[in-house]
Amino acid sequence: KRPKMSKLDTEIPRIHNPTREDYEKYILASQPMIVVDAVKDWNARNWTSEYLATQIGEREIPLRQNYKESGEWLGSTAERPFSTFVRRWEAGRSASSEEAKVDKENSYYLASLSIKKYFPELEEDIIPPPHAVEQKKRGNLWIGMAGQITPVHHDWSTGDPGMDGLHVVILGHKRFKLFDPAINAHCFKRKLDWGKFHQAQVDIDDPDFSKWPEYAEAKYIEVDL
């Protein structure tokens, strides 16, 4: 019988208009929370591919591609015009997950690009929480296509912008699998390559249990936003 990790039925608190104290409470305890109506006053709620293309135009940006084949975190990097990405993104949004997996050669991932550095035209469209502003952090932009997967990892609260996993979903939806390190630390071995210490060696979407038998003991919370 194929081993299988356990999905927990833990309910994550949903917080309306969290205060600074709310953020600190959950961050310091390393506990997840869902902020409800977080973007209701953001201009970014009205983003469309046409709007983004108009704002950014033909500027070349670094895009990721084929992370599994390249062996690089999130994929190999290539500079492409933003308009090229928008066309592929529109095609990818309408594709099914299976179709998207097959069309790897035409699939790009706009991953973790500083809005301040790469998309200054969009800065006024977002309103970061006060504690992030105090630390002079403005956020990164991520745009993926249907079926896009980010390998299992933990984030760093350093650098620019650096944040304890504060995600905002503006368009589409994103599924998170959260592994509490307090009960899962023994289930994951880190990569040993320089700069990749925050990544797990196991591919959780296609795990080799003969190589990583401890992963079968992993327990996670699944969240759809």
C-alpha positions, 0 to 999 in steps of 0.5 A: 500500500502506498504511504500517505501523509495526513491532512489535518482538519485544523480550522484556521482563524479568520480575522476581520480588520486585524490590529498590529497586536493581532499580527504580532500575536500570530506571527510570534506564535508561528500560527497561521491566520486568514485576513478577511477583506484584506484588499477591499480598499486596494486598487489592485482588486481591479487589475486585469491583464489589459491594465497590467500590460498598459502599465508595464508594457514591453519592459523586460522582466526576469521570468522562471521556467521549468523548475523541475527540469532546470534544478533551480529554485522556481525554475531557470531565469530568462528575461522576457518582455512583460507583454510576452508573459501576459499572452502566455498567462492568459493562455495558461489561465484558461487551460486546465491543470493537466493541459498546463502541465503538458505545455511546460515549454510555454509556461512562465512563472512571474515569481517573487519580483519586488514591486518597488524595483520592477513594477513601481507603477503598481505601488499605489495599487496596494496598501501594505499593513502598517507594521510592514510599512514601518519596516519599509517593505512593499511586497513582491508580485507573484503571477502563476499559470494554471497548475503552477506549483511552488516546491515545499519550503519555508520563508525568510523574514529578511531582505527586501521585502522579507515577510513572515509568509504574508500572502495576498490573493488578488486574482484566481485562487491559491492552495497552501499546504502548511506543515507545522515544524513542531511536528514535522521537522523530522519529516523533511531533509533540507537541500544542502546546496548553498542558497537552498537550505530553506527548501526540502529535498522531497518532491511532495507532489510526487514523493519517492517514499523509498528514498524519503520514508519519513515523509509518510509521517508528515501532517499538514493543513490545507488552505484554499484562498 
